[in-house]
Amino acid sequence: MTEVRTPTAGTLLRREVEGLPAYDPGADPDEVARASGVTPVIKLSNNESPFGVSPTVTAAVSGHLADIFRYPDPTGKRLAGALGRALAVPPERIVLGNGSENILELLCQAVLDPGDLVVTQAPGFSLHDIFPSMMGARVEKVPVTPEFGFDATAWKQALAACPKLVFLANPCNPTGAMFARAELAQIVADTPPSTLLVLDEAYHEFARPNPEYPDGLEMLRDIDRPWIVLRTFSKAYGLAGLRVGYGVASSTALVRALDRVRTPYNVNRLGQEAAVAALGDQAHLAETVRRTGLEIARVAGRLRAAGLRVAPSSTNFLFIDTGRSAHEVALQLHRRGIIVKAWREPGYESFVRASLAAPEQNDVFIERLLDICGRRAQ
């Protein structure tokens, strides 16, 4: 008689899933507080805005608390309509997500077959690697230059292989650096027409004041090829806890394809209402962007003056070369009540990524980081 073995969780897994790395969300503040004995913990690991949300957002969320027993609008018509008017695009070409990273996942589920080639950046956002790998795709990473800039030759060679999909973040996470207008135009020109170009602009609002920063939607708007531009309300608008992202696609056909693989209620009711309210208060957004730019420049300047290498940033975070094991630096900061993200990609193991907090908390971070790195504040 043949023995029937009960499958284990491991034997049930697809080969691609079994080998996936876990996404690193950063250390838990409560655990760091308990271990360090320091409160409050300064959390600089998730690129959240320290400047809060618009008062209109608070009012909108409060006004809809009585409705949370009902499912949200599965199509997000009100939010899609508001975005369509703001961006001058038909709402039928807008897809909503539980954060823009949800749309990254939907794109991979809808587009990729095992063995397909995906091209992205290095160093880069880990989900640009994890989601394609989940589908069995091959991922090729194009490195930045030693100055964190655009390597035109490397991009041209990678795109010549005709990838199925390209993930391009502008500005880049984790470096904070951006592709200038001519550089992005070159990538668009070199991308084969059969490739789906995904422009991830999660930090678009922070970079927009720079005259060299290209608005990807404006650049791609009239180009007859498959593309999608992703943005989010989690960063500059301060809605990270409500998880609302969106994409503007080259065609309604692409949006319909994503609709087939997404869950029908992927953006909650409060998130939709909060995003509509946030979009309506552009003055609050502008003030957040202004204060962020000033603080990024101040913190980066102090770190550079002390001798640390810091990548140029058009975002609300900094990519800092500590000159030693970033993992060890992060652990020492944890012991002092500060959370940053230690980078693990090959060639960048001495870098930490740190987002902004309030100015007085940033001063504490500067002091403690320089002490750990054996540097003196100037």
Disulfide bonds with the S-S distance in Angstrom:
none
